[in-house]
């Protein structure tokens, strides 16, 4: 886990994510022509009630699922596992 601070709007947020998720966020941001901070702000605005770190993980999973055409049951299982982990945080 790596903890980093980002400023979203006027607020500083501390986020703890695995290094792999930080790396994938950078890749997605670069592909979309934005920064990691801008991407996190977009995720924050559109997330359902859950921790921001969980929303980021789900976003990354969904992004790559869409690219690889993973089936719906696999996606639901991954989301359920992420929700269980965020509930334990």
C-alpha positions in Angstrom: 0.0 0.0 0.0 1.2 3.5 -0.8 -0.4 6.5 0.7 -0.5 9.7 -1.4 -2.2 13.1 -1.0 -4.2 14.7 -3.8 -6.1 18.0 -3.8 -9.6 17.7 -5.1 -11.4 21.0 -5.3 -10.2 22.9 -2.2 -9.7 19.7 -0.1 -6.6 17.6 0.5 -7.4 13.9 0.4 -5.1 11.1 1.5 -5.5 7.9 -0.4 -4.0 4.5 0.3 -3.9 2.2 -2.8 -1.7 -0.7 -3.8 1.2 0.3 -6.1 -0.5 -1.5 -9.0 -3.6 0.6 -8.8 -1.5 3.8 -8.8 0.4 2.6 -11.8 -2.9 1.7 -13.7 -4.4 5.1 -12.7 -1.4 6.8 -14.3 -1.8 4.7 -17.4 -5.6 5.5 -17.7 -5.0 9.2 -17.1 -2.3 9.3 -19.8 -4.5 7.5 -22.2 -7.3 10.0 -21.6 -5.0 13.0 -21.8 -5.5 14.0 -18.2 -3.7 13.9 -14.9 -4.2 11.4 -12.1 -5.6 14.2 -9.9 -8.2 15.1 -12.6 -9.1 11.4 -13.0 -9.5 11.0 -9.3 -11.7 14.1 -9.2 -14.0 12.6 -11.9 -14.2 9.3 -10.0 -15.0 11.2 -6.8 -17.8 13.1 -8.4 -19.5 10.1 -9.9 -19.0 7.5 -7.1 -21.7 5.8 -5.2 -21.6 6.0 -1.4 -18.4 4.2 -0.6 -14.8 5.0 0.2 -12.9 6.9 -2.5 -10.1 4.3 -2.5 -12.7 1.6 -3.2 -14.4 3.7 -5.9 -10.9 4.1 -7.6 -10.3 0.3 -7.5 -13.8 -0.4 -9.0 -13.2 2.2 -11.7 -9.9 0.6 -12.6 -11.4 -2.8 -12.6 -14.3 -1.6 -14.8 -12.0 0.2 -17.2 -10.0 -2.8 -17.9 -13.0 -5.2 -17.8 -14.6 -3.1 -20.5 -11.4 -3.3 -22.5 -11.1 -7.1 -22.1 -14.9 -7.9 -22.3 -14.9 -9.8 -19.0 -18.4 -11.2 -18.4 -21.0 -9.6 -16.1 -20.9 -12.3 -13.4 -17.1 -11.9 -13.0 -17.6 -8.1 -12.7 -20.3 -8.5 -10.1 -18.1 -10.9 -8.1 -15.2 -8.4 -8.2 -17.5 -5.6 -7.1 -18.8 -7.7 -4.2 -15.3 -8.4 -3.0 -14.3 -4.8 -3.2 -17.4 -3.8 -1.2 -16.6 -6.4 1.4 -13.1 -5.0 1.7 -14.3 -1.4 2.0 -16.8 -2.4 4.7 -13.9 -3.9 6.7 -11.8 -0.7 6.4 
